[in-house]
Amino acid sequence: MTAKLNVNIDHVATIREARKTIEPSIITAAVICEQAGAHGITVHLRGDRRHIQDRDIELLRDVVTTYLNVEMAATEEMLSIALKTKPDAVSLVPETPNEVTTEGGLNVIGNFENIKNVIEKLKEAEIFVSIFIDPDLEQIEAAKNSGAQQIELCTAEYAELTLSSRASHGEGLKRAEKEIERIKQAAQHATNLGLIVAAGHGLTYRNISPLAKISEITEFNIGHNIISRSVFVGLNQAVKEMIDAISQK
């Protein structure tokens, strides 16, 4: 079975917020992605509101007809917003104020009680819960014990390796292949525990194929590369190209 694609449209809002104006429309972006075949829409509501705003979540909840996945930190503020707007899924992610983007997976082991408490409240509201974590077996087990229904494996290290020309040969290629194997083992372990497995962070048209071949990964969350491509070919075409890239394996 081919993995699903959720398109992260945060950076449509990044452009909008650069001028604090009304365009480009996050709602139009979501509709175009769905019409192009995306299986869902992902957005990250950050504490600093650098791109997605609270109102965006409310509007998207009314418009998205596929699957609305909201990434957020495990805080009381974000929990309150999730319980009010009720997206289809919440993905718990780490967050620090000065980071350019999410820098790695959530430390479930080190924040277990808080994460477990947030998950319990989300599930009581019938919101599906995923946790964004590194491909680490102990963190995966902690995610399972916390009550999460899905994990999203952080592919940042793999993506960084594949951005370099050195990844195509020699030591670079060996490191990239080793990381693919680590992600595969993590996905298999999570599946054996009864968790659904997603993956994302830094993935592109050029590096998605090896991960798309991992049958345990049933969903990808990809944003920056698609939005970047859309500048040149349009959002509809950019989404279709990523779906094709995943399907070709």
C-alpha positions as CSV (number, residue, x, y, z in Angstrom):
1,M,0.0,0.0,0.0
2,T,1.3,3.4,-0.9
3,A,1.8,5.8,2.0
4,K,-0.5,8.8,2.3
5,L,0.7,12.4,2.0
6,N,-0.3,15.2,4.3
7,V,0.9,18.5,3.0
8,N,2.2,21.0,5.6
9,I,1.1,24.5,4.5
10,D,2.8,26.5,7.2
11,H,5.0,28.4,4.8
12,V,2.0,29.7,2.9
13,A,1.3,31.5,6.1
14,T,5.0,32.4,6.5
15,I,4.6,34.5,3.3
16,R,1.4,36.0,4.5
17,E,2.9,37.0,7.8
18,A,5.9,38.6,6.2
19,R,3.6,41.5,5.3
20,K,0.9,40.8,8.0
21,T,-1.7,40.8,5.3
22,I,-4.4,38.5,4.0
23,E,-2.6,36.7,1.2
24,P,-1.7,34.2,0.2
25,S,-4.8,32.5,1.6
26,I,-4.1,29.5,3.8
27,I,-7.6,28.3,3.1
28,T,-7.1,28.4,-0.7
29,A,-3.8,26.5,-0.2
30,A,-5.6,23.7,1.7
31,V,-8.3,23.4,-0.9
32,I,-5.8,23.2,-3.8
33,C,-3.8,20.6,-1.9
34,E,-6.9,18.4,-1.4
35,Q,-8.0,18.8,-5.0
36,A,-4.5,17.7,-6.1
37,G,-4.9,14.5,-4.2
38,A,-3.3,15.2,-0.8
39,H,-4.7,12.9,1.9
40,G,-4.6,15.5,4.6
41,I,-3.4,19.0,5.6
42,T,-0.9,19.6,8.4
43,V,-0.2,22.9,10.2
44,H,2.0,23.7,13.2
45,L,0.5,26.2,15.6
46,R,3.6,27.5,17.4
47,G,3.7,29.4,20.6
48,D,5.3,32.4,18.9
49,R,2.6,32.4,16.1
50,R,5.3,33.0,13.5
51,H,3.1,31.6,10.7
52,I,-0.1,29.8,11.5
53,Q,-2.5,31.8,13.7
54,D,-5.3,30.6,15.9
55,R,-8.0,31.8,13.5
56,D,-6.4,29.7,10.8
57,I,-7.1,26.5,12.8
58,E,-10.7,27.5,13.2
59,L,-11.1,28.2,9.5
60,L,-9.3,25.1,8.4
61,R,-11.4,23.0,10.6
62,D,-14.5,24.2,8.7
63,V,-12.9,23.8,5.3
64,V,-10.7,20.8,5.2
65,T,-12.6,17.7,4.1
66,T,-9.8,15.2,4.2
67,Y,-7.8,15.1,7.4
68,L,-6.6,18.0,9.5
69,N,-3.5,17.4,11.5
70,V,-2.3,20.1,13.9
71,E,1.2,20.0,15.3
72,M,1.6,21.6,18.7
73,A,3.6,21.6,21.9
74,A,2.2,19.7,24.9
75,T,1.2,22.8,26.8
76,E,-2.0,23.8,28.5
77,E,-2.5,26.7,26.0
78,M,-2.2,24.3,23.0
79,L,-4.3,21.7,24.6
80,S,-7.1,24.2,25.2
81,I,-7.0,25.2,21.5
82,A,-7.1,21.6,20.4
83,L,-10.1,20.8,22.6
84,K,-11.9,23.8,21.3
85,T,-11.3,23.3,17.5
86,K,-11.1,19.5,17.5
87,P,-8.9,18.7,14.5
88,D,-8.8,15.1,13.3
89,A,-5.4,14.6,14.8
90,V,-2.9,16.4,17.0
91,S,0.8,15.7,16.6
92,L,2.8,16.6,19.7
93,V,6.1,18.2,18.8
94,P,9.0,19.8,20.7
95,E,9.4,23.5,20.5
96,T,12.0,26.1,21.5
97,P,11.5,29.9,21.0
98,N,14.6,30.6,18.8
99,E,14.7,27.5,16.6
100,V,14.4,28.0,12.8
101,T,12.4,24.8,12.6
102,T,11.8,21.8,14.8
103,E,15.2,20.5,15.7
104,G,14.5,16.9,16.6
105,G,12.0,14.6,18.1
106,L,10.1,15.1,21.4
107,N,11.7,13.6,24.5
108,V,8.9,11.5,25.7
109,I,10.9,9.8,28.3
110,G,12.0,13.1,29.9
111,N,8.5,14.6,29.8
112,F,6.4,11.4,30.2
113,E,3.8,12.5,32.8
114,N,3.0,15.7,31.1
115,I,2.7,14.1,27.7
116,K,0.6,11.2,29.0
117,N,-1.8,13.7,30.7
118,V,-2.2,15.8,27.5
119,I,-2.8,12.6,25.4
120,E,-5.4,11.4,27.8
121,K,-7.4,14.6,27.5
122,L,-7.1,14.7,23.7
123,K,-8.3,11.1,23.4
124,E,-11.2,11.8,25.7
125,A,-12.2,14.4,23.1
126,E,-11.9,11.8,20.4
127,I,-8.8,13.4,18.8
128,F,-6.3,11.1,17.3
129,V,-2.8,11.6,18.8
130,S,0.6,11.3,17.2
131,I,4.0,12.1,18.7
132,F,6.9,13.4,16.6
133,I,10.0,11.5,17.8
134,D,13.5,10.4,16.8
135,P,13.9,6.8,15.5
136,D,14.9,5.7,18.9
137,L,13.5,2.4,20.2
138,E,13.3,3.5,23.9
139,Q,11.4,6.7,22.9
140,I,9.1,4.7,20.7
141,E,8.3,2.4,23.7
142,A,7.7,5.5,25.9
143,A,5.3,6.9,23.2
144,K,3.4,3.6,23.3
145,N,3.2,3.7,27.1
146,S,2.0,7.3,27.0
147,G,-1.1,6.3,25.1
148,A,-0.2,7.7,21.7
149,Q,-1.8,6.0,18.7
150,Q,0.8,7.0,16.2
151,I,4.4,8.1,16.0
152,E,5.9,10.3,13.4
153,L,9.6,9.4,12.9
154,C,11.9,12.5,12.6
155,T,13.8,12.1,9.3
156,A,15.9,15.3,9.9
157,E,19.3,13.4,10.1
158,Y,18.5,11.4,7.0
159,A,17.4,14.5,5.1
160,E,20.6,16.4,6.1
161,L,22.7,13.5,4.9
162,T,21.0,13.5,1.5
163,L,21.3,17.2,1.0
164,S,25.0,16.8,0.5
165,S,26.6,15.7,-2.7
166,R,28.8,13.4,-0.6
167,A,25.7,11.3,0.1
168,S,25.8,9.9,-3.4
169,H,29.1,8.0,-2.9
170,G,31.6,6.8,-0.4
171,E,31.3,7.5,3.4
172,G,28.3,9.8,2.8
173,L,26.3,7.1,1.1
174,K,27.1,4.6,3.8
175,R,25.9,7.0,6.5
176,A,22.7,7.7,4.6
177,E,22.0,4.0,4.1
178,K,22.7,3.4,7.8
179,E,20.1,6.1,8.7
180,I,17.6,4.5,6.4
181,E,18.1,1.2,8.2
182,R,17.7,2.9,11.6
183,I,14.4,4.4,10.4
184,K,13.2,1.1,9.0
185,Q,14.0,-0.8,12.3
186,A,12.2,2.0,14.3
187,A,9.2,1.7,12.0
188,Q,9.1,-2.1,12.4
189,H,9.5,-1.9,16.2
190,A,6.6,0.7,16.4
191,T,4.4,-1.4,14.2
192,N,5.1,-4.5,16.4
193,L,3.9,-2.4,19.4
194,G,0.7,-1.6,17.7
195,L,1.5,2.0,16.7
196,I,0.8,3.5,13.4
197,V,3.9,5.0,11.8
198,A,4.3,8.3,9.9
199,A,7.5,10.1,9.0
200,G,8.6,13.6,8.0
201,H,11.1,16.5,8.3
202,G,13.3,17.7,5.5
203,L,12.0,15.2,3.0
204,T,12.2,16.1,-0.7
205,Y,11.3,14.7,-4.2
206,R,14.9,13.5,-4.4
207,N,15.2,11.6,-1.1
208,I,11.7,10.3,-0.4
209,S,12.0,7.1,-2.4
210,P,14.1,4.9,0.0
211,L,11.7,5.8,2.9
212,A,8.6,5.2,0.7
213,K,9.8,1.6,0.3
214,I,9.5,1.0,4.0
215,S,6.0,-0.6,4.2
216,E,5.5,0.2,7.9
217,I,5.5,3.9,7.1
218,T,1.9,4.7,6.2
219,E,2.0,8.5,6.1
220,F,4.3,11.3,5.2
221,N,4.1,14.9,6.4
222,I,5.9,17.2,3.9
223,G,5.8,20.9,3.6
224,H,8.8,23.1,2.8
225,N,9.9,21.2,-0.3
226,I,6.4,21.2,-1.8
227,I,5.8,24.9,-1.1
228,S,9.3,25.7,-2.5
229,R,8.5,23.7,-5.7
230,S,5.1,25.4,-6.0
231,V,6.8,28.8,-6.6
232,F,7.9,27.5,-10.0
233,V,5.2,25.0,-11.0
234,G,2.1,25.9,-8.9
235,L,0.8,24.3,-5.8
236,N,-1.4,21.8,-7.6
237,Q,1.4,20.4,-9.7
238,A,3.9,20.4,-6.8
239,V,1.5,18.3,-4.7
240,K,0.9,15.9,-7.6
241,E,4.7,15.5,-8.1
242,M,5.2,14.5,-4.5
243,I,2.4,12.0,-4.6
244,D,4.0,10.5,-7.7
245,A,7.4,10.4,-6.0
246,I,6.0,8.5,-3.1
247,S,4.0,6.2,-5.3
248,Q,7.0,5.3,-7.5
249,K,9.1,4.1,-4.5
